[in-house]
Amino acid sequence: MTLEKSAYEAWKTKDAKFWDPFLTDNFVGFGATGRMDRAAAIKQYSGADCVVKSYALSEDTMTPLGPDAAVITYKATYDGTCGGQKLPAQVWAAGVYVRSGDKWKGAFHAETPVVDPNAPPAKSAAPAKKEPAAAKTSDTKPDAMADTLMAIETKGWNAWKARDVKGVEEVMAKEFMYFSGAGRKMRADAIKGWSEPKCEGLSFSLTEPIAVSLTKDLALVTYKADAKGVCDGRPVPPSLWVASFDLKEGENWRNAFYMDLPR
């Protein structure tokens, strides 16, 4: 959290020099325009168009992701604007760090406004800015890692569609966290949340995957998910960004940290 707080202070004070040594070369983040690579993140985090009067971080928890990585999840409270738009009053945020030599570096950051888990999902709105095309750099080309991780994601989504509890469990690591605007859910609660509601008319499509290897036993895949259907009388969120971190357990990759964000 000391590292995370130093990043917030750099954002507030517009310290553009902070970010180059702080972020990993293959950093992935999400911001106002959707998924960001390292260069886009540095530009946004430098805060040129932001006026941050104050911020506060609370309810933080650290969870290991193997021996050389960890995810920090917490609640952030803001008073400020970016691009002339008022920042959300409160967000749930996640930062993933990986060990690089004797230092820890930021490999991932995303945040999503705090929501009432009992409130109906908001209708998708057209983005204020056009999302950057995903195929502009070589990093976005299909590769073996993306295919491997998306096979796991597809298996999990198919299990959700079929209301298959065992199928949902099979894609999860022994220690698992689901993270969204409603906060944290650990493995048992996440399984209940995805398998117990009575659903009908479920369908989904998963597109634009990008995979990144973070350590020898941790990898990240981000992608767009579009879903349809009704669960317990409530429409499922129709359009999401997903960030899924998979740990290698023996010979198999399994999901250890899963975060979704509205598009």
Rosetta blueprint (number, residue, H / E / L):
1 M L
2 T H
3 L H
4 E H
5 K H
6 S H
7 A H
8 Y H
9 E H
10 A H
11 W H
12 K H
13 T L
14 K L
15 D L
16 A H
17 K H
18 F H
19 W H
20 D H
21 P H
22 F H
23 L E
24 T E
25 D E
26 N E
27 F E
28 V E
29 G E
30 F E
31 G E
32 A L
33 T L
34 G E
35 R E
36 M E
37 D L
38 R H
39 A H
40 A H
41 A H
42 I H
43 K H
44 Q H
45 Y H
46 S L
47 G L
48 A L
49 D L
50 C E
51 V E
52 V E
53 K E
54 S E
55 Y E
56 A E
57 L E
58 S E
59 E E
60 D E
61 T E
62 M E
63 T E
64 P E
65 L L
66 G L
67 P L
68 D L
69 A E
70 A E
71 V E
72 I E
73 T E
74 Y E
75 K E
76 A E
77 T E
78 Y E
79 D E
80 G E
81 T E
82 C E
83 G L
84 G L
85 Q E
86 K E
87 L L
88 P L
89 A L
90 Q E
91 V E
92 W E
93 A E
94 A E
95 G E
96 V E
97 Y E
98 V E
99 R E
100 S E
101 G L
102 D L
103 K E
104 W E
105 K E
106 G E
107 A E
108 F E
109 H E
110 A E
111 E E
112 T E
113 P E
114 V L
115 V L
116 D L
117 P L
118 N L
119 A L
120 P L
121 P L
122 A L
123 K L
124 S L
125 A L
126 A L
127 P L
128 A L
129 K L
130 K L
131 E L
132 P L
133 A L
134 A L
135 A L
136 K L
137 T L
138 S H
139 D H
140 T H
141 K L
142 P L
143 D L
144 A H
145 M H
146 A H
147 D H
148 T H
149 L H
150 M H
151 A H
152 I H
153 E H
154 T H
155 K H
156 G H
157 W H
158 N H
159 A H
160 W H
161 K H
162 A H
163 R L
164 D L
165 V H
166 K H
167 G H
168 V H
169 E H
170 E H
171 V L
172 M E
173 A E
174 K E
175 E E
176 F E
177 M E
178 Y E
179 F E
180 S E
181 G L
182 A L
183 G E
184 R E
185 K E
186 M E
187 R H
188 A H
189 D H
190 A H
191 I H
192 K H
193 G H
194 W H
195 S H
196 E L
197 P L
198 K L
199 C E
200 E E
201 G E
202 L E
203 S E
204 F E
205 S E
206 L E
207 T E
208 E E
209 P E
210 I E
211 A E
212 V E
213 S E
214 L E
215 T E
216 K L
217 D L
218 L E
219 A E
220 L E
221 V E
222 T E
223 Y E
224 K E
225 A E
226 D E
227 A E
228 K E
229 G E
230 V E
231 C E
232 D L
233 G L
234 R E
235 P E
236 V L
237 P L
238 P L
239 S E
240 L E
241 W E
242 V E
243 A E
244 S E
245 F E
246 D E
247 L E
248 K E
249 E E
250 G L
251 E L
252 N E
253 W E
254 R E
255 N E
256 A E
257 F E
258 Y E
259 M E
260 D E
261 L E
262 P E
263 R L
